[in-house]
């Protein structure tokens, strides 16, 4: 089901999932030049397909990354693989990309937590 949303510029668009505005600490892990780099940042919005985040890191569209965070209303941390889909200065859009059964379970767990948080917010 697509959800119509309004962007900051006032234009409307279609999203596959409802976006939720959250403020969470995140850690972004990036492998570059044979080294694993870690950057602290802030998650600003999430949906079932990805996360928007601010991080001072040299990310480029197409970079594979891991994002670690604890979703609101959940006590446990989630680590998901993603790919950078959007960049604008220090704002990045990361699409979740599960590549094996364990990662699929991790993303499924996150989606359940996000739906539960959304239900809590809608009350």
SULMOMO-V171217 format. One line per field, one symbol per residue. phi: phi as a letter, one per 30 degrees, with the letter a starting at -180 (. if undefined). psi: psi as a letter, one per 40 degrees, with the letter a starting at -180 (. if undefined). A space follows every 50 residues. Layout:
phi = ???
psi = ???
This chain:
phi = .dcdbcdddjdcbccdbdccdbbbdbbccbcbiicccbbdabdcabbdcl bcbcadbddbejddbcbcacdeibccdcbbdabdcbbahccbccddbdcb dddddddddeddddddddddddd
psi = hihhihideeiiihidihhhhihihihhhhhhfeihihhiahhdiiaeea ihihhgifiihehhiihhihiieheiihhiiihhehigbehihhhhghei ddddddddddddddddddddde.
